[in-house]
Amino acid sequence: MASKIFVRPISIAFNAFRNYSSSSKLVDVSINDKTGIATVTMQRPPVNSLNYELLIELNGAFQDLGSKKIKGAILTSSLKTIFSAGLDILEMYKPKPERANAFWTSLQDTWITIFNTPYPTVAAINGHSPAGGCLLSLACEYRVMVNNYTIGLNETKLGIVAPFWFVASMKNTISNRESELALTSGRLYKTDEAFKVGLVDETAENKEDALAKAEKFFSRFDAVNPIARFLTKQELRGKIVKVGRKTFIYKIFRKFQICMMTRI
Ligand SMILES: CCCCC/C=C\CCCC/C=C/C(=O)SCCNC(=O)CCNC(=O)[C@H](O)C(C)(C)COP(=O)(O)OP(=O)(O)OC[C@H]1O[C@@H](n2cnc3c(N)ncnc32)[C@H](O)[C@@H]1OP(=O)(O)O
């Protein structure tokens, strides 16, 4: 894993991004050849719920962008009022063990990929973003959210337990105290409330405003060496990924979750 992480920022320097655009069924990726900014758009109506196929496409999209010379990537949604409704409930209802295993692996891989990108990332949250939707945005480095929607890790309200890497992602963004209050109560924050606690970094009037603010974020790094930037990001985020990926506790927890899911 370490070699993969260290090779990427060097390889991106030798790849061009010009005129890149790719659209699969569930995810659209476009790169603006003037700004070098990529936009990854989830497009799985009605609510962008995260099933195995969407996660695989998302993971692939963010991984592919690692081999292009981009300034940064924005994650957003094609839907009018939903960023993502979180994990697809149908994936968790009486799944076959193999599917459940593949699903959980794809979720964690996607989180790790986005959390670890060598390039800067922003979530332009243009709609509701509960649970797994919130997790995706937390994996990005910066969040801009359109007014009057909701975001948060509401798992306890659903009677389920957020995996500890969901919790770690929240604690990487807001204080331990606020995370405890939010997670134990399953709180969904309105945009302005999320802004007050730092769960989102900026608010926006609409999607266009959110995209414009997201683009502006990347200019902070105009005078920053991209490799130094990435290694610093790794220094700050690496431990969380290691805990999420490797520990014995994680493996036990995953078995427990899959076991629970296959029994419900
Ligand atoms: C289930 C037990 C598993 C136990 C496993 C143990 C542990 C695992 C923990 C893992 C952590 C979990 C993370 C998650 O992400 S869980 C999912 C949490 N998501 C939510 O709570 C969101 C639920 N949805 C909503 O709040 C709303 O739908 C909305 C996103 C705000 C949109 O509202 P609105 O625009 O009014 O649309 P509708 O409510 O009418 O929904 C439209 C159709 O979409 C279907 N839908 C909604 N959410 C989901 C979803 N997460 N998965 C699949 N389908 C979803 C909804 O049923 C409607 O379908 P219909 O048109 O056919 O009725």
The ligand as an SDF file (V2000), in Angstrom:
LIG
                    3D

 63 65  0  0  0  0  0  0  0  0999 V2000
  -30.7740   -2.2170    7.6080 C   0  0  0  0  0  0  0  0  0  0  0  0
  -30.0750   -2.9100    8.7040 C   0  0  0  0  0  0  0  0  0  0  0  0
  -28.6450   -3.2100    8.3740 C   0  0  0  0  0  0  0  0  0  0  0  0
  -27.8560   -3.6180    9.5800 C   0  0  0  0  0  0  0  0  0  0  0  0
  -26.3860   -3.6100    9.2760 C   0  0  0  0  0  0  0  0  0  0  0  0
  -25.6030   -3.2070   10.3980 C   0  0  0  0  0  0  0  0  0  0  0  0
  -24.7360   -2.1860   10.3840 C   0  0  0  0  0  0  0  0  0  0  0  0
  -24.4020   -1.3570    9.1840 C   0  0  0  0  0  0  0  0  0  0  0  0
  -24.2810    0.0970    9.4600 C   0  0  0  0  0  0  0  0  0  0  0  0
  -23.7630    0.8370    8.2790 C   0  0  0  0  0  0  0  0  0  0  0  0
  -23.9950    2.3070    8.3210 C   0  0  0  0  0  0  0  0  0  0  0  0
  -25.1760    2.7000    7.5020 C   0  0  0  0  0  0  0  0  0  0  0  0
  -25.1050    3.7270    6.6700 C   0  0  0  0  0  0  0  0  0  0  0  0
  -26.2460    4.1400    5.8040 C   0  0  0  0  0  0  0  0  0  0  0  0
  -26.0460    4.9190    4.9210 O   0  0  0  0  0  0  0  0  0  0  0  0
  -27.7910    3.4560    6.0650 S   0  0  0  0  0  0  0  0  0  0  0  0
  -28.8890    4.3770    4.9940 C   0  0  0  0  0  0  0  0  0  0  0  0
  -29.3120    5.6360    5.7060 C   0  0  0  0  0  0  0  0  0  0  0  0
  -30.1090    6.4540    4.8380 N   0  0  0  0  0  0  0  0  0  0  0  0
  -31.1400    7.1540    5.2910 C   0  0  0  0  0  0  0  0  0  0  0  0
  -31.4780    7.1650    6.4480 O   0  0  0  0  0  0  0  0  0  0  0  0
  -31.8640    7.9620    4.2640 C   0  0  0  0  0  0  0  0  0  0  0  0
  -33.2610    7.4860    4.0950 C   0  0  0  0  0  0  0  0  0  0  0  0
  -33.9220    8.2940    3.0880 N   0  0  0  0  0  0  0  0  0  0  0  0
  -34.4050    9.5260    3.3120 C   0  0  0  0  0  0  0  0  0  0  0  0
  -34.2710   10.1180    4.3600 O   0  0  0  0  0  0  0  0  0  0  0  0
  -35.1300   10.1730    2.1690 C   0  0  0  0  0  0  0  0  0  0  0  0
  -35.4670    9.1770    1.2440 O   0  0  0  0  0  0  0  0  0  0  0  0
  -34.3380   11.2670    1.4650 C   0  0  0  0  0  0  0  0  0  0  0  0
  -32.9420   10.8180    1.0510 C   0  0  0  0  0  0  0  0  0  0  0  0
  -34.2260   12.5040    2.3640 C   0  0  0  0  0  0  0  0  0  0  0  0
  -35.1060   11.6890    0.1920 C   0  0  0  0  0  0  0  0  0  0  0  0
  -36.4130   12.0580    0.5210 O   0  0  0  0  0  0  0  0  0  0  0  0
  -37.4800   12.2630   -0.6420 P   0  0  0  0  0  0  0  0  0  0  0  0
  -36.9400   13.1670   -1.6870 O   0  0  0  0  0  0  0  0  0  0  0  0
  -38.7530   12.6700    0.0240 O   0  0  0  0  0  0  0  0  0  0  0  0
  -37.6130   10.8510   -1.3370 O   0  0  0  0  0  0  0  0  0  0  0  0
  -38.3250    9.5200   -0.7660 P   0  0  0  0  0  0  0  0  0  0  0  0
  -38.1330    9.4020    0.6790 O   0  0  0  0  0  0  0  0  0  0  0  0
  -39.7160    9.4990   -1.2780 O   0  0  0  0  0  0  0  0  0  0  0  0
  -37.4470    8.4060   -1.4790 O   0  0  0  0  0  0  0  0  0  0  0  0
  -37.5390    8.1790   -2.8700 C   0  0  0  0  0  0  0  0  0  0  0  0
  -37.3240    6.7130   -3.1200 C   0  0  0  0  0  0  0  0  0  0  0  0
  -35.9780    6.3870   -2.7330 O   0  0  0  0  0  0  0  0  0  0  0  0
  -36.0040    5.2840   -1.8100 C   0  0  0  0  0  0  0  0  0  0  0  0
  -34.8890    5.4320   -0.8610 N   0  0  0  0  0  0  0  0  0  0  0  0
  -34.6340    6.4290   -0.0350 C   0  0  0  0  0  0  0  0  0  0  0  0
  -33.5070    6.2250    0.6630 N   0  0  0  0  0  0  0  0  0  0  0  0
  -33.0340    5.0240    0.2690 C   0  0  0  0  0  0  0  0  0  0  0  0
  -31.8890    4.2310    0.6540 C   0  0  0  0  0  0  0  0  0  0  0  0
  -30.9890    4.6380    1.5620 N   0  0  0  0  0  0  0  0  0  0  0  0
  -31.7210    3.0440    0.0480 N   0  0  0  0  0  0  0  0  0  0  0  0
  -32.5930    2.6090   -0.8880 C   0  0  0  0  0  0  0  0  0  0  0  0
  -33.7050    3.3110   -1.2830 N   0  0  0  0  0  0  0  0  0  0  0  0
  -33.9060    4.5060   -0.7100 C   0  0  0  0  0  0  0  0  0  0  0  0
  -37.3570    5.4390   -1.1250 C   0  0  0  0  0  0  0  0  0  0  0  0
  -37.7220    4.2250   -0.5320 O   0  0  0  0  0  0  0  0  0  0  0  0
  -38.2270    5.8190   -2.2880 C   0  0  0  0  0  0  0  0  0  0  0  0
  -38.4870    4.6660   -3.0410 O   0  0  0  0  0  0  0  0  0  0  0  0
  -39.9350    4.4400   -3.7200 P   0  0  0  0  0  0  0  0  0  0  0  0
  -40.1180    5.5810   -4.6460 O   0  0  0  0  0  0  0  0  0  0  0  0
  -39.8020    3.1280   -4.4130 O   0  0  0  0  0  0  0  0  0  0  0  0
  -40.9240    4.4310   -2.5970 O   0  0  0  0  0  0  0  0  0  0  0  0
  1  2  1  0
  2  3  1  0
  3  4  1  0
  4  5  1  0
  5  6  1  0
  6  7  2  0
  7  8  1  0
  8  9  1  0
  9 10  1  0
 10 11  1  0
 11 12  1  0
 12 13  2  0
 13 14  1  0
 14 15  2  0
 14 16  1  0
 16 17  1  0
 17 18  1  0
 18 19  1  0
 19 20  1  0
 20 21  2  0
 20 22  1  0
 22 23  1  0
 23 24  1  0
 24 25  1  0
 25 26  2  0
 25 27  1  0
 27 28  1  0
 27 29  1  0
 29 30  1  0
 29 31  1  0
 29 32  1  0
 32 33  1  0
 33 34  1  0
 34 35  2  0
 34 36  1  0
 34 37  1  0
 37 38  1  0
 38 39  2  0
 38 40  1  0
 38 41  1  0
 41 42  1  0
 42 43  1  0
 43 44  1  0
 43 58  1  0
 44 45  1  0
 45 46  1  0
 45 56  1  0
 46 47  1  0
 46 55  1  0
 47 48  2  0
 48 49  1  0
 49 50  1  0
 49 55  2  0
 50 51  1  0
 50 52  2  0
 52 53  1  0
 53 54  2  0
 54 55  1  0
 56 57  1  0
 56 58  1  0
 58 59  1  0
 59 60  1  0
 60 61  2  0
 60 62  1  0
 60 63  1  0
M  END
$$$$
